Amino acid sequence: MTYQSGRHFLQIPGPTNVPERILLAMARSTIDHRGPAFAELGLEVLTGLKGVFKTEHPVVIFPASGTGAWEAALVNTLSPGDRVLMFETGQFANLWKTLAESLEISVDFVPGDWRRGIEAVVVQDRLVADTGHRIKAVCAVHNETSTGVTSNIAAVRSAIDAASHPALLMVDTISSLACMDYRHDEWGVDVTVSGSQKGLMLPPGLSFTAVSPKSLAASESSGFLKSYWRWADMLAANEKGFFPYTPATNLFYGLKEALAMLDEEGLEAVFARHARHAEATRRAVRAWGLEVLCANPEEYSQSLTAVLMPDGRDADAFRSVVLDNFDMSLGSGLGRMAGKIFRIGHLGDFNDLTLGGTLVGVEMGLRLFGLDNAGGGVDAAMDYLTEVRRA
Ligand SMILES: *Cc1c(COP(=O)(O)O)cnc(C)c1O
């Protein structure tokens, strides 16, 4: 390996670039997780997270990747043999489904084409047809990271209500929390799952779960065996800022800093920034003569943009050209999109110039890859970003 000067551009849609403030905040001695100083830190981050989820109810932190929180959501609220409704929005929806099935949960899976989000009318139809209320939960991925398509969670909630169905609503916000508007309480979500390594700008290693009173009530009659993932033990210890087992103390230092940064910028400004960079990216993609995978403009992701390669051109070979020449990592196509798309992550610690550098790398990469007409994208993005600043 030769030394690569300059900073590596980690433009995959998570893990994201960890800002220096967070890195430095974590560079401290680990403290006694049963001591008084820890309790203060614990209470501070547990309270701060509520603001990010927009909830007044508890948020559980497991030392785990997001997948752990997926599993915890299911084993705390359901029983083996229960039925859930899920939607094939992309690879992460597929993975959550596989996880559910391996727990012997039976999944009604609504097929999808990976270019659109969940259709509320389908949710309503499926629930109305479920007259015996066998479906115990509706599980939705808010921002499908494999496709750059979002689903309208408020509309999913309305559909459940319109069907007068008692199912719990569970939502994966792993790549949307702290990037896009999200309201756990107002949208009547029962379980919201997230992770540390995307919008929250932390290294991987923490998962977050916002739990509603209804999901807590369901957890009292859950039939799954569990121990590590039991919410009740967590919540009892959390009341005083402690944890039933060793928490990831140094990541908590980082989390405290991340919450302070989000607070200083203001969540609404954070969302507007993500929306701006996403729009600039889409303009660049169109100028290059390429197509954004998301087919419905109302469902564009603000965290990432998935870009279709022209037929017959391998997206992974293109990604290698960019990595080899410019030391930038772009996201690969997952599952059925493997080789067909590449994904540009524009979430987390990000500004106009980081986006500029990212798009410059993509544009030069496209030309090196032989798409000689791929020009003008960076200009289109600059025009837009300048216009927005003038306005
Ligand atoms: C990243 C991601 C996951 C997986 O999270 P891990 O932390 O890798 O377990 C799940 N869902 C979505 C939407 C994601 O973006």
The ligand as an SDF file (V2000), in Angstrom:
LIG
                    3D

 15 15  0  0  0  0  0  0  0  0999 V2000
  -27.2560    0.6030    7.4460 C   0  0  0  0  0  0  0  0  0  0  0  0
  -28.6820    0.1600    7.4780 C   0  0  0  0  0  0  0  0  0  0  0  0
  -29.0820   -1.0000    8.1410 C   0  0  0  0  0  0  0  0  0  0  0  0
  -28.1050   -1.9640    8.7590 C   0  0  0  0  0  0  0  0  0  0  0  0
  -27.5440   -1.4440    9.8750 O   0  0  0  0  0  0  0  0  0  0  0  0
  -26.2480   -2.1220   10.5160 P   0  0  0  0  0  0  0  0  0  0  0  0
  -25.8170   -1.0550   11.4590 O   0  0  0  0  0  0  0  0  0  0  0  0
  -25.3040   -2.4040    9.4020 O   0  0  0  0  0  0  0  0  0  0  0  0
  -26.7050   -3.3520   11.2070 O   0  0  0  0  0  0  0  0  0  0  0  0
  -30.4220   -1.2890    8.1940 C   0  0  0  0  0  0  0  0  0  0  0  0
  -31.3430   -0.5040    7.6120 N   0  0  0  0  0  0  0  0  0  0  0  0
  -30.9930    0.6010    6.9490 C   0  0  0  0  0  0  0  0  0  0  0  0
  -32.0580    1.4360    6.3290 C   0  0  0  0  0  0  0  0  0  0  0  0
  -29.6560    0.9640    6.8710 C   0  0  0  0  0  0  0  0  0  0  0  0
  -29.3030    2.0810    6.1990 O   0  0  0  0  0  0  0  0  0  0  0  0
  1  2  1  0
  2  3  1  0
  2 14  2  0
  3  4  1  0
  3 10  2  0
  4  5  1  0
  5  6  1  0
  6  7  2  0
  6  8  1  0
  6  9  1  0
 10 11  1  0
 11 12  2  0
 12 13  1  0
 12 14  1  0
 14 15  1  0
M  END
$$$$
